[in-house]
Amino acid sequence: MANPKLDFFRFKLKHKSGANKTFREFMLESGKCTNRDSDSKIFGKLFEYFMNELKNDFAKNDSIKKVMTLISNKGRRIINKHWDERPKPDLAKNIIAGVVNGGTYGKNRIVTKLSKKDETNNLTADQPVLQYYYIFLYLPVDHNEGFMMIHTDSAEESISNFARNYIAKLFSIGDYQKPTMRIFAPKNFQDEYRQGAVVKSMSFQTTYVDNQIEDDDPIKNVMGDYEVKINITPKGEGDKGLDVMESIRNYIKQRFFGAENYKKQLEEFDKCTVKTENKNTKSRKTFDWNLRDSELTPVVYLDGKVAINEDGTVNLVALDTYCKGLFESVIIKELRPDLYVEGMA
C-alpha cells in the first residue's frame, strides 16, 4: 500500500576552479543568459532550462528504468488530471514547484479492467506507466546552494533517486562538475524524533548483487530483485536510547555479510533504518541513519500532515500548500542563515 513521504536534498554548485559560484553565474557562464538580464529574467530562463526535457521528451535513466516528464492535455481530452498543478516558477522567491509525471518502463505487461477482464491491451517495454509526483526546487540566483523536496510513495524510492540524478546532471555542464545531492532533514524534525526516543529495531538493507555467481546459474537473474535486510532488535529493559544505539551501530557496521569469495561490509549497505518509540506519547517514528556519518534523517511520512486520498495517494493541492509553508517557516532559515542575521530577518 502507498505510504507517501517527503525526501529532502541540498546541493552546492561545483565549479572546477573550486570557487563558490551562484546560480546566476552558472546561467551566465553556460551561455543561457546575459549580464543585462535581471535576476527575475534569469530565474525564468532557469525554470525553462529545468522544464525543457520534461516538456519536450522524457528525462530517462536506463539503469533504473525510470522516466520523468510532463504530459499535457490535448483538446477536451483530460489525461493529466493535475495539469493545473504543473510546475510553475515563483520568480521573486526563486522557487519552482508543481506536479510532474514519472514512472517505470522496461517490462512487457498487460492492462485490463476489473469490470471487464476481456478488455485487454499489451503494454510493451517502451511504454512507461506514469504516476503523479510533487517536486519543489529552490535555486537562488544570488547563492551557490540549492534545495530539492520530492514526494514519493515508499515503494517507489527509486523515483527520488532518479530526480536527484536528473537535477545533478542539469548542473554538470561546461566547467561545472556534477554536484553532490546530500540527504537533508530540517533540524526541527530531527529534534522532534530524538526526544524521548527508545529504539525498537535497527536494520541494514541492500540489494544483493554477487559478482561471483556464474552467468549460467539461474539464481543470477533473480538475486537483483531481492533485498537483504539484517535486523538488530534490543531485548530486555536496559538503556536503548539513541546514544547507546549509535555505539552499537558503529560496531555492527564494521561487520561483513556474504561468503568467503564475496563479502560486503554493512557500512557499504544502501541504508540503515531505525524505528523508535516514545514511551510517554507512544508515538512511533522511523529514521534513515546515514551510514557515512552520525546524521539521523527522519522519514517524513505525510499521513497526519496532509490529506490522503481514498486510494492512499496524497492530495497534491494540499501537499503544495504544506510544502510551501514548511519551506517558508522552517527550511529557508536553515538553508540561508545569511538572510536572517540581525536587522535582515
N, C-alpha and C positions, 0 to 999 in steps of 0.2 A: 504494500500500500504506500502511496505517496506520503512523504513526510517533509514538506517543503522547509527549506532553511536558507540562510544567507551566508555567503562566503565573502570575505574581505581581503583585498590585496593592496599593497602600496608599492611604488616603484620609482626609481630615480633615473632620469635620462643619463646615458653612459657615453660620453664623448671620448674618443680615442686619446685626446690630449690629457684627460683627467680633470679638465675644467668643469665647473658646475654650469651647465647650460640650461636656460629656461626653455619652455615650450615655444615662446616667441622666437628665440634664436634657432630652435630646431626648424621651425617653419621657414624662417629666412634662409638658413643655410641649405635647406633641401630644395630651395627654389619654388616653394609653394606660395610665397607672398613677397612683398617688397617692404622696404623701410618706410615707405609713405603710408602703408596700411595702418589703420588704427587697431588697437587691441581687440575691439569688438569685431572688426572685419577679419582679423587673423584667426580669432576663435571660430568664426563662421566657416572659414576655409578648413580649419582643423576638424570641425564637425563633418564637412563634406569629405575630407580625406578618410575619416573613420567609416563613413557610410558607403563609400564608393563601391567596394567589393560586395557589400551586403545588398545594395540596391541593384547592381548590375549583374551579379552572378552569385556564386556560392563561395564563402570562405570555407576552405576544406582542409581536413587533416586526414590523410590516407592511413596513417599508422594507427589511429584510434577510431577510424571510420565515423567521423563526426563532421557535420556541416553547420554553418550558421548563415542565415540570410534574412531577407525581409520580403515576404510575399504580399504583393499589392492586390487590391480587388479590381476586377475588370467589369465595368458597367454596373449592372444591377446585381451581379452575382457576388455574394459575400462569401469569400473564402477565409480571409483573415479577419476573425471576429474582434481582434484587438488592433485593427489598423489605426483607429483614432488614438491609441496609446503608443504608437510607434515612437522611436527615439526622436527627441527634439532637443535643440540647444537652448540653454539659458545663457545668452551672450554676456550678460553683466556678471554672472556668478561663475562662468567657465564650467558649466555642468552640462553633460549630455545624459538624458535619462529616458527610458522607454522600453517597450516590449519588442523583442526580436523573435525569430523563429529558428529553432535548431533541433537537431536530432541525428539519428543513426542511418547508415546505409551499409551496403556491402553484403547483404544476405537476400536470398530468394525467399519470398514469403507469399502467403495467401491472405487476402482480405475478404471478409464475408459479413453477413448480418446475423445478429442473434435471432431476429424475427423471420428471416428468410435465408436459411442455410444454403439453398441452391444458387443464390445470387453471389457469385464469387468472381474474383479477379486476381490475377497474379501481380505481385509486386516484385520487380526484378532488383538485382543487386545495385543498380544505379538509380533507384527510386528511394530517396530519403523519406523517412517518416518524421514529420516535424511537430514539435510542441512549442508552447509559448514560454519564453524566459524574459525576466525583467533584468535589465542591466543599467548600472549607474556609474558614470565616469566623472571625475574631477580632474581637469587638465589645465591648471592655472598658467596663463601666458607669462606671468611675472615670476614664476617659480620653476624649480627643476624636478619637483616630485609630484607624481600623480597618484590617483587612488581609483580603485575599481571595486564595486559591490555587485554581486550577481546572485540571483535566486536560483536554486536548483531543487530538484527532488532528490532525496537522499540516495535513491538507487541510481541516480544519473550524475554522479560526481564528475564523470569524465567531461561533461559539458563545461564544468568550471575550469578544468584543465585546458580544454580547448580555448575558452575565452581568454585565459591568461596568456596562452601562447600566441593567440591572434593579436592581442594588444602589444605584447613584447615585440612581435615581428613588425608591427607598424612603425615602431620607433627604433628600428635597427637598419637604417639605410645610410649610405654615404659614409661619413666619418663617425656615425653613431652606431655603437655596438648594442647587442641585444641586452636590454635591462633585466635585472633580476626581479621577478614578481614575488615579493615576500608576503607570506600569510600575515594578516594583521587582525587584531581584535581590540576594540576600544577598551581602555583601562576599566571603565565602569562595569563592563561585562565580566572582566577578569576578577575584579574585587568582589562583585556580587556572587560569583560562583565559588570563590575561595572561602568566603565567610562561613564558618561552621561546617565545612565540608569533611565528610568521612568517606574514605574510598571504599566502594563496593566491589569494583573489579578494574583491572588494567589489562589491555590486550595489545599485542603486537600483530600487525596484519601486513601481508604482502601477497602479490601474485607469484605463484611458484613457477619459475622457468629454469629448468635444469638443462644446461647445455650439454651435459654428459649423456642424456638419453639418445640412444641410437635413432637415426632417421626412420628406420623400418619398424620401430617399436610403436604400436598403435596408441600407447598412452601419451606419446609426444604431442599428438594432435588435440588432446583434451586438457592437458595439465594447465594450459594458459587460461582456461575457463574457470579455474577454481582458485580460491583464495585461502592461503594458510593463515590461521589465526592461533596465536599462542596466548592463552588466557591465564592471568595471575589473580587469584582471589584470596583475600585475607581471611583467616579463620580465628575463632576465639574473640576475646574482648580486646584488651591492649590498645595501643595508640596506632590508629590507622589514618592519621591526618596526612595532608599532602606533603608536609616536610619530610616525614619518615618515608613515605612512598617515593619521594624523589631520590632518596639514597638507595632504596631498593631498585628503582628503575635504572639508576646509573650503574648498578652492579649487573642487573639482568641483561641490559642491552649490550654488554660485552660478550655474552654467551653466543654460541653458534647453533644454527639449525641446519640439518642436512646429513648427507652421507660422507664417507671418507673422501670421495672424489668430487664432492660438491658441497661446499659449506657457505652459509650466508649468516653474517653477524646480525643480531637483532637490531643493532643500530642502523643497519642498511635496509631494514624493512620499510615499507611505504609510509606507515604511520603507527603511532601509539595512541590508543583511545582510552580515556579514563572515565569511569562512571562513578559519581559521588552521590551521597545523600546527606541532607542537613537534618540532624537529629531533632532540632527544635521545630522546624517548619515542615519536616518530612518531604520537602521538595527534592526531586532528583534532577541532576544535571549531567551533561556529557561534555567532555573536553577532548580536543585533539592536542596531544602533548608533543611539541616539536622535538624530534629525536636529535636534532643537531645542537640544541641548547635547552635552557630550562623554561622557555616561554610556554605558558599554558594558553591554548587557543580555544575558548569556549565555542561549542557549536550553537549557533543562534537559530533555534527552531522557531518557526513563525506561528505555530499554533498557540493561541493565547495572546498573541501580539497583533495579529492581522486576521481579518475574517477569512475562513476557509470554506470553499465551496463544497457541495454535497459529494462531488467526486474525489475529494481530498486535495484538490489543487487550490492554490492561493487566489484570493480575489486581487487581481492585478491593479485595479484602480486604488484599492485600499493600500496595497503594498507601495505604490508610488508615493502616496501621502506619508506613510510610515517612514520610508527610506529618506525622503527629503527632510522630514522633521528630525530624524536621527542624525543626519549629516549636519544640519544647521545647529542643533543643540549640543552635540557631543563630538562628532568625528572631526569637524573642521578645526576645533580647538586643539586637538592632539596633532593633527597634520600640520597646522600653521600657527604655532605659538607666536610667531613673529607678528601676526595680525592682532594679537591680544595682549601686547605689552601695555603698561600703564599709559593711559592717555589716548590709546588707539582702539580699545575694545568698544 
